[in-house]
Amino acid sequence: MQIGGLEADGDLTGLKMWPTTSEPMFRQLVDVILPAMHDDNTLGDGSCSSQPLRILEIGSGCVLLGISLAAHGEKVTLIDPAFPFRDTNRSDSEEHEDSMTTLDHLQNNIDLNDNILEGRATSAKLLWGDEIDIEKIQNGGPYDLVIGSELLYHVESFPALLETIRRLGVVVCLLFSDTKRGDLESKSS
């Protein structure tokens, strides 16, 4: 797959911004869903808990949504499968020096925003359906909410995504999608 000057043997869709990843999903979460979830976390005396919600974002990509939620005060774990990619605009010697994974890209974006995140955003590897990755994510839980946007690109990946969500013991999961791509685009025509 190739996006701009980047090329990979795996999926690079996480290196691109998709329509629901930013403002629409963030507004829905911040204006409606998160306040309702915080109201459900009331203490015995009827007051609301000031504890941040623990959110797991599946397929975090460029991390705009997760970083925004962490900046808003929630504790967010951003996950990605860590596909390696290379910059095709560089020579072979430069490419090896600067090769990175999609998870490295995600972590770099977290690091660039650390001054507003105050440690509330972390990254982790998760390849859907991978037993070891799922177990590591489970050990970091439990999560109050699992979110994902623009995840469904290839039809054959649906079972692994659903199995991953099931294995994580997710109680509340919100998946948003707006763009028809890849296999989905050709099947809807």
Disulfide bonds with the S-S distance in Angstrom:
none
